[in-house]
Amino acid sequence: MISRCFQTGFQPFLFLARRKRSSLEGVCVADNVSFVAVLSMSVSFVNWGLSLIFGGLLARALARRTDLRMDYRAAGAAAYLGLGATWALGLSSSAAQLQANPASLPKNLLAITGVIPFSETIFLWQSMLVALILFVISVVIAYASAPGSAASVTAEDLGIDVAREEQPALHLLAGWWVASCPDCGHELGRSRDQEAAERAGERRRCPICQPNSQQEQGVA
């Protein structure tokens, strides 16, 4: 399911992060960090867990860019701003979800509060205004706190290897061996035989992480 979300919604952003020549080239370190912060918090309004996965993959994809000098520490912090700042004002707000579902409320509490729909919590205009203000302030802080080019520390400077893993990840699912991309989890091939699934995964390039590579069909 997460892999399908990347295919449909997040592929353009990850593709932009991987491009060697794009609008991100030549911008300062703070702009790159702000880019990560904006997308991380935007996704958190949909789901806080998805924001953590997407933000981490985005920061990692940007760190692979040799034409960008991005502070990996600041980008890592910005990647988790969705959980740290805005998620509770989005659709995955546990409090809003609890109050909107009578089956989830204890009977004693339900008798006191009743059911409170989203229209009176996260979709209230005051709540959305607070979310917008918090969003803008967080982006400003991410931009202002990012170190300059001279003081930035890249993943390579920290000794962190962000190179893409070439070997597919193997999982046993309902009697099928599934070979998937180690970066995004996209399925590359499957078979009842473990070795056949591994060979199928090795013959294919991930269409999400390597969209410009020539695709080869795996053997199911």
Buried (B, 14 or more C-beta within 10 A) or exposed (E): EBBEBBEEEBBEBBBBBBBEEBEBEEBBBBBBBBBBBBBBBBBBBBBBBBBBBBBBBBBBBBBBBEEBBBBBBBBBBBBBBBBBBBBBBBBBBEEBBBBBEEEEBEEEEBEEEEEBEBEEBBEEEEBEEEBEEBBEEBBEBBBEEBBEEEEBBBBBEEEEEBEBEEEBBBBEEEEEBBBBBBBBBBBBBBBEEEEBBBBBBBBBBBBBBBBEEEEEEBEE
